[in-house]
Amino acid sequence: MMKDGPNDPWFASLPGCEAQLPCGSGRHVIRWEAGELRLADHADPEAELVLAALGGEKARCVEVAQAWARHTEDLTVLAVGPRGPADEIVVSWEDIDAAAQGVGRGGGPLPGPTRLTVPFSGPPVAAMAQAAARRAQAQRGGEQAWQRRNDLLSLLALGYGFQTRLIGQVVAAHADRPDEEDEQGSGNGRSTGPALTAALAGRLAPVAEQWLGIDPDQVVVSLHRGAGWGSVELTGRGEERRLQVSLPADWLARVWAPGLALVGRHLVVAVRRAGWPDARVLALSAPGREPVSLQAHAGDGSSGAADRPHWEI
């Protein structure tokens, strides 16, 4: 059923997708559908978490679902995820198991908590306390870094379909507030705008190359704010030629993630109505022209259509 935009959820043009992963003694299915991650082979993940907290083994499916939840607003995902279907980021579960064996410097495990006993008097007490605090902080930082690395490897191992949907999820979380400080992604308190702009530029440039044959280095991208879809203009000639593009950040979630960026030799700049497998889009035949409304339909022109939808006009 078609739904009117722009109040549609960002994922309205995306079908569900699924992946199999080793879990326990077999292989289980993880499914993404309508913006949510679902564990097909675990009836009560919350109960399993309680058992794991009591000393039981945590199922890999549950670990992956937790990793997904931890990174749905993590701007780092935009930097490590694919730029398009040509980017094959292949991580196997065997790679993740091997990486988990070397979780400390030199391949050994991270050290456990250190207990330091000091006398209650004397000049060394303050210095030793500070050293103990620094050591504990460094250990916590190391554990967080390894957790973050293993999370991202696990999410990449789910495959291209999940990678693009996670990118869409992250962008959707920040698209309406690009000037707010980034607390989760980088931890540096900076505006999220530069990260969103870089993510938009990195994924729009290959599309522009397909569309016009222009060198990706000649594509200049900025974030569009306010009403309207933005602008696309071609300026200069030869080495001075530039494609100046201004699009809202959520173009990545609503257009790029569903594979709608380039349809029928048209650059899609917005989705007006969506309802998989159909979409009413606003698209440009050439820079500087007014966009036209087109009806797109997702065909079965390629294998793995859920991961890489093939759209036709």
C-alpha positions as CSV (number, residue, x, y, z in Angstrom):
1,M,0.0,0.0,0.0
2,M,1.4,3.4,-1.0
3,K,1.8,6.0,1.7
4,D,2.1,9.8,1.4
5,G,5.4,11.5,2.3
6,P,7.3,13.2,3.8
7,N,5.9,11.8,7.0
8,D,6.5,8.2,5.9
9,P,9.0,6.3,7.9
10,W,12.4,6.4,6.2
11,F,12.3,2.7,5.5
12,A,9.0,2.7,3.7
13,S,10.7,1.9,0.4
14,L,12.7,-1.0,1.8
15,P,11.8,-4.7,1.9
16,G,12.7,-7.0,4.7
17,C,16.0,-8.9,4.6
18,E,17.5,-11.7,6.6
19,A,20.8,-13.4,7.3
20,Q,21.9,-16.6,8.9
21,L,24.6,-16.8,11.5
22,P,26.1,-19.5,13.7
23,C,24.4,-19.5,17.1
24,G,24.7,-22.3,19.6
25,S,24.9,-25.6,17.8
26,G,23.2,-24.5,14.6
27,R,22.5,-21.6,12.3
28,H,19.8,-19.1,13.2
29,V,18.0,-16.4,11.2
30,I,18.1,-12.7,12.0
31,R,15.6,-10.6,10.1
32,W,15.2,-6.9,9.6
33,E,11.7,-5.7,8.8
34,A,10.0,-2.3,9.0
35,G,12.9,-0.7,10.8
36,E,13.3,-3.4,13.4
37,L,15.7,-6.3,14.0
38,R,14.0,-9.5,14.8
39,L,15.4,-12.8,16.1
40,A,13.4,-15.5,14.3
41,D,14.8,-18.4,16.4
42,H,14.7,-16.8,19.9
43,A,11.2,-16.6,21.4
44,D,12.3,-14.7,24.5
45,P,15.6,-12.8,24.1
46,E,15.0,-10.9,27.4
47,A,14.8,-14.1,29.3
48,E,18.0,-15.3,27.7
49,L,19.8,-12.1,28.8
50,V,18.7,-12.8,32.4
51,L,20.1,-16.3,32.2
52,A,23.4,-14.9,30.7
53,A,23.7,-12.4,33.6
54,L,23.4,-15.3,36.0
55,G,26.4,-17.1,34.4
56,G,24.8,-18.8,31.4
57,E,26.1,-18.4,27.8
58,K,24.8,-15.5,25.8
59,A,23.5,-16.5,22.4
60,R,25.2,-14.9,19.4
61,C,21.9,-13.8,18.0
62,V,21.2,-11.9,21.2
63,E,24.7,-10.4,21.2
64,V,24.2,-9.1,17.6
65,A,20.8,-7.6,18.5
66,Q,22.4,-5.8,21.4
67,A,25.2,-4.6,19.1
68,W,22.6,-3.3,16.7
69,A,20.8,-1.4,19.4
70,R,24.1,0.2,20.6
71,H,24.9,1.6,17.2
72,T,21.7,2.9,15.7
73,E,22.8,6.4,16.4
74,D,26.6,5.8,16.0
75,L,28.0,8.1,13.3
76,T,31.0,5.8,13.1
77,V,28.8,3.4,11.1
78,L,28.7,6.0,8.3
79,A,32.4,5.9,8.0
80,V,32.9,2.2,8.0
81,G,29.8,1.1,6.0
82,P,29.6,0.7,2.2
83,R,29.3,3.6,-0.3
84,G,27.3,1.5,-2.7
85,P,26.6,-1.9,-4.2
86,A,30.1,-2.0,-5.6
87,D,31.6,-1.9,-2.1
88,E,32.0,-5.4,-0.9
89,I,32.7,-5.4,2.8
90,V,33.0,-9.1,3.6
91,V,33.5,-10.1,7.2
92,S,32.9,-13.8,8.1
93,W,31.9,-15.1,11.5
94,E,35.2,-17.1,11.5
95,D,37.0,-13.7,11.2
96,I,35.1,-12.5,14.3
97,D,35.8,-15.6,16.3
98,A,39.5,-15.3,15.4
99,A,39.6,-11.6,16.4
100,A,37.9,-12.4,19.7
101,Q,40.8,-14.8,20.6
102,G,43.2,-11.8,20.7
103,V,41.4,-9.2,22.8
104,G,44.4,-7.6,24.3
105,R,47.9,-6.4,23.3
106,G,50.0,-9.2,21.9
107,G,47.0,-11.5,21.4
108,G,46.3,-12.2,25.1
109,P,43.1,-11.4,27.0
110,L,42.5,-8.0,28.5
111,P,43.7,-7.9,32.1
112,G,41.2,-8.3,34.9
113,P,40.5,-5.6,37.5
114,T,43.6,-4.7,39.5
115,R,43.5,-4.5,43.2
116,L,46.1,-2.1,44.6
117,T,46.8,-2.0,48.4
118,V,48.7,1.1,49.7
119,P,49.5,2.3,53.2
120,F,47.3,5.0,54.6
121,S,50.1,7.4,55.2
122,G,53.2,8.6,53.5
123,P,54.1,10.7,50.4
124,P,53.6,7.9,47.8
125,V,49.9,7.5,48.6
126,A,48.6,10.3,46.3
127,A,50.8,9.3,43.4
128,M,50.0,5.7,43.7
129,A,46.3,6.4,43.8
130,Q,46.5,8.6,40.7
131,A,48.4,5.9,38.9
132,A,45.8,3.3,39.9
133,A,43.0,5.6,38.6
134,R,44.8,6.1,35.3
135,R,45.4,2.4,34.9
136,A,41.7,1.7,35.6
137,Q,40.6,4.3,33.2
138,A,42.9,2.9,30.5
139,Q,41.6,-0.6,31.1
140,R,38.0,0.6,30.8
141,G,38.9,2.5,27.6
142,G,40.5,-0.6,26.2
143,E,37.5,-2.8,27.0
144,Q,35.2,-0.3,25.4
145,A,37.3,-0.1,22.2
146,W,37.3,-3.9,21.9
147,Q,33.6,-4.0,22.4
148,R,33.1,-1.4,19.8
149,R,35.3,-3.2,17.3
150,N,33.6,-6.5,17.8
151,D,30.2,-4.9,17.6
152,L,31.0,-3.3,14.2
153,L,32.6,-6.5,12.9
154,S,29.5,-8.4,13.8
155,L,27.2,-5.9,12.2
156,L,29.2,-5.9,9.0
157,A,29.1,-9.7,8.9
158,L,25.3,-9.5,8.5
159,G,25.9,-8.4,4.9
160,Y,25.2,-5.5,2.6
161,G,21.4,-5.4,3.2
162,F,21.9,-4.9,6.9
163,Q,24.8,-2.6,6.4
164,T,22.7,-0.2,4.3
165,R,19.7,-0.4,6.6
166,L,21.9,0.4,9.6
167,I,23.3,3.4,7.8
168,G,19.7,4.5,7.1
169,Q,18.9,4.1,10.8
170,V,21.8,6.2,11.9
171,V,21.1,9.0,9.4
172,A,17.4,9.0,10.3
173,A,18.4,9.5,14.0
174,H,20.5,12.6,13.2
175,A,19.0,14.0,10.0
176,D,16.6,16.5,11.7
177,R,19.3,17.7,14.1
178,P,22.6,18.0,12.1
179,D,23.9,20.9,14.3
180,E,23.6,19.1,17.6
181,E,26.6,17.8,19.4
182,D,27.6,14.2,18.7
183,E,27.7,12.3,22.0
184,Q,27.9,8.7,20.8
185,G,29.5,8.7,17.4
186,S,32.8,10.3,18.1
187,G,32.6,11.4,21.7
188,N,34.2,14.7,20.9
189,G,31.2,17.0,21.4
190,R,31.4,18.3,17.9
191,S,28.4,19.0,15.5
192,T,27.1,16.0,13.6
193,G,26.9,18.1,10.5
194,P,30.4,17.4,9.2
195,A,29.9,13.6,9.6
196,L,26.6,13.7,7.8
197,T,28.1,15.8,5.0
198,A,31.0,13.4,4.6
199,A,28.6,10.4,4.5
200,L,26.4,12.1,1.9
201,A,29.4,13.1,-0.3
202,G,31.0,9.7,-0.1
203,R,27.8,8.0,-1.3
204,L,26.6,10.6,-3.8
205,A,29.9,10.9,-5.7
206,P,29.8,7.3,-7.1
207,V,26.2,7.8,-8.1
208,A,27.1,11.1,-9.9
209,E,29.9,9.3,-11.7
210,Q,27.3,6.8,-13.0
211,W,24.8,9.5,-13.9
212,L,27.1,12.0,-15.7
213,G,30.5,10.3,-16.0
214,I,32.0,13.0,-13.9
215,D,35.0,12.4,-11.7
216,P,33.9,11.8,-8.1
217,D,36.5,14.4,-7.0
218,Q,34.6,17.0,-9.0
219,V,31.4,16.5,-6.9
220,V,31.0,19.1,-4.2
221,V,28.3,18.3,-1.6
222,S,26.6,20.3,1.1
223,L,23.7,19.7,3.4
224,H,20.4,21.3,2.4
225,R,18.4,22.7,5.3
226,G,14.9,24.0,5.2
227,A,12.0,23.5,2.7
228,G,12.4,21.9,-0.7
229,W,14.5,19.0,-1.9
230,G,17.8,21.1,-2.5
231,S,19.7,21.8,-5.7
232,V,22.0,20.2,-8.3
233,E,24.0,22.5,-10.6
234,L,26.9,21.8,-13.0
235,T,29.5,24.6,-13.3
236,G,32.8,25.2,-15.1
237,R,34.5,23.2,-17.8
238,G,37.3,20.7,-18.1
239,E,39.3,20.3,-14.9
240,E,37.3,23.2,-13.4
241,R,34.0,21.4,-13.9
242,R,32.1,20.9,-10.6
243,L,28.8,19.3,-9.8
244,Q,27.4,21.3,-6.9
245,V,24.9,19.3,-5.0
246,S,22.9,20.3,-1.9
247,L,20.6,17.6,-0.5
248,P,19.1,16.9,3.0
249,A,20.9,14.4,5.1
250,D,17.9,12.1,5.1
251,W,18.4,11.5,1.3
252,L,20.8,8.8,2.5
253,A,18.0,7.1,4.4
254,R,15.1,7.6,2.1
255,V,16.7,7.4,-1.3
256,W,20.2,5.9,-1.1
257,A,19.5,3.1,1.4
258,P,16.6,1.6,-0.6
259,G,18.8,1.7,-3.8
260,L,16.7,4.5,-5.4
261,A,19.5,7.0,-6.0
262,L,19.7,6.4,-9.8
263,V,16.7,5.1,-11.6
264,G,16.3,5.1,-15.4
265,R,19.2,7.5,-15.9
266,H,17.5,9.9,-13.5
267,L,19.1,11.1,-10.2
268,V,16.4,10.7,-7.6
269,V,16.4,13.6,-5.1
270,A,13.4,12.7,-3.0
271,V,10.8,10.0,-2.4
272,R,7.2,11.5,-2.4
273,R,5.2,8.3,-1.8
274,A,6.4,4.9,-0.8
275,G,5.1,1.5,-0.2
276,W,7.4,-1.4,-1.3
277,P,7.6,-2.5,-4.1
278,D,6.5,0.9,-5.5
279,A,7.6,4.4,-5.0
280,R,6.7,7.9,-6.4
281,V,10.0,9.8,-6.7
282,L,11.2,13.2,-7.6
283,A,14.1,12.9,-10.1
284,L,16.4,14.9,-12.4
285,S,17.3,14.0,-15.9
286,A,20.1,16.5,-15.9
287,P,21.7,19.1,-13.6
288,G,19.9,22.4,-13.5
289,R,16.6,21.1,-14.7
290,E,13.4,20.9,-12.7
291,P,12.8,17.6,-11.2
292,V,9.9,15.5,-12.5
293,S,7.6,13.0,-10.7
294,L,8.2,9.4,-11.7
295,Q,6.7,6.1,-10.7
296,A,9.3,3.5,-9.8
297,H,8.7,-0.2,-9.3
298,A,11.1,-2.7,-7.7
299,G,11.6,-5.6,-10.2
300,D,13.5,-8.8,-9.8
301,G,16.2,-8.0,-12.3
302,S,19.0,-9.1,-10.0
303,S,19.5,-11.8,-7.4
304,G,19.4,-10.9,-3.8
305,A,16.8,-8.2,-4.5
306,A,16.1,-7.7,-0.8
307,D,19.8,-6.7,-0.3
308,R,20.2,-4.7,-3.5
309,P,16.7,-3.7,-4.9
310,H,16.6,-3.2,-8.6
311,W,14.2,-0.3,-9.5
312,E,12.7,0.5,-12.9
313,I,10.5,3.3,-14.2
